[in-house]
């Protein structure tokens, strides 16, 4: 084979290699990444099959949890409202979080050293599926682990004073979907807050990339009786987490 023939053969081989690389690039789609803070209903519905179930009886066990609020807790809740109610609708996100939400969460006391469970703020979370990636930092998650969150049990999303730009609900749902898939479980509980208003959410996995969620009625945290119900609801979550950890062991 002459040098000219050898050169021509090498050129043809190079063309075939480039063609194969081009085909490979075209057939391997790029997986898009979505930040929790920018998830909207439209984005979520384009990524997974998710529907709202309007049957609120699923909350019966949760919202009818028998927990007797003692005198100290009752005074704490009353003082919390008295101190914050005049400004709660004007609070920015961090003000609301520091002055109202965090004290309430601390009173419930999700910090359980022996069980190695606590509440984490702005904890990173990432979930990779075959078609998309969810990542970002969650506002609050109650999780196993002391130095780093390991197994999420309950989420609270968005300490917004009002729903100005985007809803915290799809953001919360994306976090709960991530937790269900990472934990390899079928359901997850969470809540989102807008100003003084609390909404509780249950997410259930129905199949591959298929989910349904249940949304509770509004609980106005500036009303003492509603705040007591919020507090009981959170105590139920704490009790359920303790039971789940016990069963896992």
C-alpha positions as CSV (number, residue, x, y, z in Angstrom):
1,X,0.0,0.0,0.0
2,X,1.4,3.4,-1.0
3,X,1.7,6.3,1.3
4,X,-1.0,8.1,-0.6
5,X,-3.4,5.1,-0.2
6,X,-2.5,4.8,3.5
7,X,-3.2,8.5,4.0
8,X,-6.6,8.2,2.3
9,X,-7.5,5.2,4.4
10,X,-6.6,7.1,7.6
11,X,-8.7,10.1,6.5
12,X,-11.7,7.8,5.9
13,X,-11.2,6.2,9.3
14,X,-11.1,9.6,11.0
15,X,-14.4,10.5,9.3
16,X,-16.0,7.3,10.5
17,X,-14.8,8.0,14.1
18,X,-16.1,11.6,14.0
19,X,-19.5,10.4,12.6
20,X,-19.8,7.8,15.4
21,X,-19.0,10.5,18.0
22,X,-21.6,12.8,16.5
23,X,-24.3,10.1,16.7
24,X,-23.3,9.3,20.3
25,X,-23.6,12.9,21.2
26,X,-27.0,13.2,19.6
27,X,-28.4,10.0,21.2
28,X,-27.3,10.8,24.7
29,X,-29.7,13.5,26.0
30,X,-28.5,16.1,28.5
31,X,-30.2,15.7,31.9
32,X,-31.6,19.1,33.1
33,X,-31.1,20.3,36.6
34,X,-33.8,22.1,38.5
35,X,-33.3,24.1,41.7
36,X,-36.0,23.6,44.4
37,X,-36.3,27.4,44.8
38,X,-37.3,27.8,41.2
39,X,-39.7,24.9,40.8
40,X,-43.2,25.9,39.5
41,X,-46.3,23.8,39.0
42,X,-45.7,23.8,35.2
43,X,-42.1,22.5,35.6
44,X,-43.1,19.9,38.1
45,X,-46.0,18.6,36.0
46,X,-43.7,18.4,32.9
47,X,-41.3,16.2,34.9
48,X,-43.6,13.8,36.8
49,X,-47.1,12.7,36.8
50,X,-48.6,14.4,39.9
51,X,-52.2,15.1,40.9
52,X,-53.9,16.7,43.8
53,X,-56.3,14.5,45.7
54,X,-59.1,16.4,47.4
55,X,-60.0,13.8,50.0
56,X,-59.0,15.4,53.3
57,X,-60.0,12.4,55.4
58,X,-56.3,11.4,55.0
59,X,-55.5,14.0,57.6
60,X,-57.9,12.6,60.2
61,X,-55.4,10.6,62.2
62,X,-52.8,13.5,62.0
63,X,-55.1,16.3,63.0
64,X,-57.0,14.4,65.7
65,X,-53.8,13.4,67.5
66,X,-54.4,13.5,71.3
67,X,-51.8,15.7,72.8
68,X,-52.6,17.7,76.0
69,X,-50.9,21.1,75.9
70,X,-49.6,21.9,79.4
71,X,-49.7,25.3,81.2
72,X,-46.1,26.1,80.1
73,X,-46.8,25.3,76.5
74,X,-50.0,27.3,76.5
75,X,-48.3,30.4,77.9
76,X,-45.5,30.0,75.4
77,X,-47.9,29.9,72.5
78,X,-49.9,32.9,73.8
79,X,-46.8,34.9,74.4
80,X,-45.6,34.0,70.9
81,X,-48.7,35.5,69.3
82,X,-48.8,38.6,71.6
83,X,-45.2,39.4,70.7
84,X,-45.4,38.9,67.0
85,X,-49.0,39.4,65.9
86,X,-48.7,43.2,65.3
87,X,-45.8,42.7,62.9
88,X,-46.2,39.2,61.5
89,X,-47.8,40.3,58.2
90,X,-45.0,42.8,57.6
91,X,-42.1,40.4,58.5
92,X,-39.7,39.5,55.8
93,X,-38.8,35.8,55.4
94,X,-35.8,35.8,57.8
95,X,-37.7,38.0,60.4
96,X,-40.7,35.6,60.3
97,X,-38.3,32.6,60.6
98,X,-36.2,33.9,63.5
99,X,-39.0,35.5,65.5
100,X,-41.9,33.1,65.1
101,X,-41.2,29.8,63.3
102,X,-37.9,28.8,64.9
103,X,-39.1,29.4,68.5
104,X,-42.1,27.2,67.7
105,X,-40.1,24.4,66.2
106,X,-37.7,24.6,69.1
107,X,-40.6,24.3,71.6
108,X,-41.8,21.1,69.8
109,X,-38.1,20.0,70.2
110,X,-37.2,17.7,67.3
111,X,-33.7,17.6,68.6
112,X,-33.3,14.0,70.0
113,X,-29.7,13.3,70.6
114,X,-30.1,9.6,71.5
115,X,-32.2,8.9,68.4
116,X,-29.7,11.0,66.4
117,X,-32.5,13.2,64.9
118,X,-32.7,16.9,64.7
119,X,-34.0,19.8,62.5
120,X,-31.7,21.2,59.8
121,X,-31.9,24.6,58.2
122,X,-30.7,25.3,54.6
123,X,-29.5,21.7,54.2
124,X,-28.4,20.6,50.7
125,X,-30.5,17.9,49.0
126,X,-30.1,16.3,45.6
127,X,-32.1,13.7,43.8
128,X,-31.0,12.3,40.4
129,X,-33.5,10.4,38.2
130,X,-33.1,9.2,34.7
131,X,-34.7,12.3,33.3
132,X,-33.9,15.2,35.6
133,X,-32.1,16.3,38.7
134,X,-33.5,18.2,41.7
135,X,-31.1,20.0,43.9
136,X,-30.8,23.0,46.3
137,X,-31.1,23.8,49.9
138,X,-34.3,23.1,51.8
139,X,-35.6,25.6,54.3
140,X,-36.1,23.1,57.1
141,X,-36.0,19.4,57.3
142,X,-36.3,17.0,60.3
143,X,-33.9,14.2,59.6
144,X,-31.8,11.5,61.1
145,X,-28.2,12.5,61.6
146,X,-26.6,15.0,63.9
147,X,-23.7,16.6,61.9
148,X,-25.3,16.0,58.5
149,X,-28.9,15.1,57.4
150,X,-29.2,11.5,56.3
151,X,-32.8,10.4,56.2
152,X,-35.5,13.1,55.8
153,X,-38.7,12.6,57.7
154,X,-40.5,16.0,57.5
155,X,-40.1,19.2,55.5
156,X,-41.2,22.8,56.1
157,X,-40.9,25.1,53.1
158,X,-40.7,28.8,52.5
159,X,-41.1,31.3,55.4
160,X,-42.6,33.8,53.0
161,X,-44.7,36.7,54.2
162,X,-46.9,36.3,51.1
163,X,-47.1,34.4,47.9
164,X,-45.7,37.2,45.7
165,X,-43.6,35.5,43.0
166,X,-43.9,31.7,43.1
167,X,-45.8,29.2,45.2
168,X,-43.9,27.4,47.9
169,X,-46.2,24.3,47.3
170,X,-44.5,22.9,44.2
171,X,-41.1,23.5,45.8
172,X,-42.1,21.6,48.8
173,X,-43.5,18.8,46.6
174,X,-40.2,18.5,44.7
175,X,-38.4,18.1,48.0
176,X,-40.9,15.5,49.2
177,X,-40.6,13.6,45.9
178,X,-36.8,13.6,46.3
179,X,-37.1,12.3,49.9
180,X,-39.5,9.5,49.0
181,X,-37.2,8.3,46.2
182,X,-34.0,8.6,48.3
183,X,-35.6,6.9,51.3
184,X,-37.3,4.3,49.0
185,X,-40.6,4.9,50.9
186,X,-44.2,5.5,49.7
187,X,-45.2,8.6,51.5
188,X,-43.8,11.8,53.1
189,X,-45.3,14.6,55.2
190,X,-44.5,18.3,55.0
191,X,-45.8,21.8,55.4
192,X,-45.4,25.2,53.8
193,X,-46.0,28.6,55.4
194,X,-47.1,31.9,53.9
195,X,-47.0,34.7,56.5
196,X,-48.9,33.3,59.5
197,X,-50.7,30.7,57.4
198,X,-49.7,27.0,57.6
199,X,-50.7,24.3,55.1
200,X,-49.9,20.7,55.8
201,X,-49.2,18.3,52.9
202,X,-49.0,14.5,52.4
203,X,-47.3,13.1,49.3
204,X,-47.9,9.5,48.2
205,X,-46.0,7.6,45.5
206,X,-48.3,5.6,43.2
207,X,-45.8,4.3,40.6
208,X,-42.7,5.3,38.6
209,X,-42.6,9.1,38.5
210,X,-46.3,9.0,39.5
211,X,-47.5,10.7,42.7
212,X,-50.6,12.3,44.4
213,X,-50.7,14.8,47.1
214,X,-53.2,16.0,49.7
215,X,-53.4,19.6,50.9
216,X,-54.9,20.6,54.2
217,X,-57.1,23.6,55.1
218,X,-55.4,26.8,56.2
219,X,-54.2,27.1,59.8
220,X,-53.8,30.8,60.9
221,X,-50.9,30.9,63.3
222,X,-51.9,34.3,64.6
223,X,-55.0,32.8,66.1
224,X,-54.3,31.1,69.5
225,X,-56.7,28.1,68.9
226,X,-55.3,27.5,65.4
227,X,-51.7,27.8,66.7
228,X,-52.5,25.2,69.3
229,X,-53.7,22.9,66.5
230,X,-50.5,23.6,64.5
231,X,-48.5,22.8,67.6
232,X,-50.4,19.5,68.1
233,X,-49.9,18.6,64.4
234,X,-46.1,19.1,64.8
235,X,-46.1,17.0,68.0
236,X,-47.8,14.2,66.0
237,X,-45.0,14.4,63.4
238,X,-42.4,14.1,66.2
239,X,-44.2,11.1,67.7
240,X,-44.5,9.4,64.3
241,X,-40.8,9.9,63.6
242,X,-39.9,8.4,67.0
243,X,-42.1,5.4,66.1
244,X,-40.6,5.1,62.7
245,X,-37.0,5.1,64.1
246,X,-38.1,2.5,66.6
247,X,-39.4,0.2,63.9
248,X,-36.3,0.7,61.7
249,X,-34.1,-0.5,64.5
